[in-house]
């Protein structure tokens, strides 16, 4: 069986959720913050995901990572 790479796991997880926070990604995939940030930055440079700021329920700034609509069109899901 073929091993799924972290890039693919990230893309699948974010695509299923639509948008998610760094903390959610860390917990779901079992990776540390530094590794997650490196992979997310690379995916953003390739325009697979987009990043935006929002506020949580305690009015703290939180970064959201969202699957890009261009990527969804590319793979035929939009």
Backbone torsions as a table, in degrees:
resi	resn	phi	psi	omega
1	UNK	NA	140.7	-176.8
2	UNK	-78.7	136.6	179.7
3	UNK	-79.4	132.0	178.7
4	UNK	-83.2	126.7	-178.8
5	UNK	-78.3	162.5	-177.6
6	UNK	-61.7	-36.5	177.4
7	UNK	-57.6	-45.9	-178.5
8	UNK	-66.6	-40.4	177.5
9	UNK	-60.8	-42.9	178.5
10	UNK	-62.4	-46.8	-179.4
11	UNK	-61.7	-42.9	-179.6
12	UNK	-65.9	-45.9	-177.8
13	UNK	-62.8	-46.8	-178.6
14	UNK	-68.7	-37.4	179.2
15	UNK	-63.7	-39.4	178.7
16	UNK	-66.8	-38.3	-176.6
17	UNK	-85.8	-24.5	-174.4
18	UNK	87.7	-63.7	176.1
19	UNK	-141.4	147.1	176.6
20	UNK	-155.1	164.7	-179.4
21	UNK	-93.7	167.1	178.2
22	UNK	-60.9	-41.2	-179.6
23	UNK	-61.3	-42.6	178.5
24	UNK	-62.7	-41.0	179.8
25	UNK	-65.0	-45.9	179.2
26	UNK	-56.9	-48.2	-177.1
27	UNK	-69.0	-41.1	-176.3
28	UNK	-70.2	-39.4	-175.6
29	UNK	-99.3	-8.0	178.1
30	UNK	67.8	37.9	178.9
31	UNK	-118.0	159.6	-179.8
32	UNK	-82.6	166.6	-174.2
33	UNK	-60.9	-44.9	-178.3
34	UNK	-60.7	-45.6	178.8
35	UNK	-63.3	-45.1	179.9
36	UNK	-59.9	-44.3	-178.9
37	UNK	-63.4	-39.0	178.7
38	UNK	-62.6	-49.6	-178.4
39	UNK	-66.5	-39.3	179.0
40	UNK	-66.3	-38.0	177.6
41	UNK	-63.7	-41.6	179.3
42	UNK	-65.9	-39.6	177.5
43	UNK	-67.0	-34.6	177.8
44	UNK	-67.9	-38.6	178.0
45	UNK	-63.9	-31.4	178.3
46	UNK	-85.9	1.8	179.5
47	UNK	63.3	30.6	175.6
48	UNK	-84.7	-36.0	177.4
49	UNK	-125.9	161.8	172.6
50	UNK	-119.8	155.9	179.5
51	UNK	-121.9	139.5	177.0
52	UNK	-149.2	158.5	178.9
53	UNK	-99.3	145.1	174.5
54	UNK	-147.8	179.8	178.4
55	UNK	-118.0	141.7	178.4
56	UNK	-87.5	-174.0	-175.9
57	UNK	-67.3	-16.6	176.0
58	UNK	-98.5	14.0	178.1
59	UNK	64.1	30.3	174.6
60	UNK	-97.4	146.6	176.9
61	UNK	-71.3	133.0	-179.3
62	UNK	-133.6	137.2	177.8
63	UNK	-87.8	128.8	176.0
64	UNK	-105.5	137.8	176.0
65	UNK	-111.1	120.4	-174.5
66	UNK	-123.8	147.2	176.3
67	UNK	-71.2	137.5	-176.6
68	UNK	-81.3	147.0	179.9
69	UNK	-66.9	-31.9	177.0
70	UNK	-62.8	-39.5	178.1
71	UNK	-67.7	-41.1	178.5
72	UNK	-62.2	-39.3	176.6
73	UNK	-65.9	-39.4	-179.1
74	UNK	-61.0	-38.7	-178.8
75	UNK	-94.1	1.3	173.5
76	UNK	84.5	23.9	179.0
77	UNK	-101.9	-1.3	-178.8
78	UNK	-128.8	NA	NA
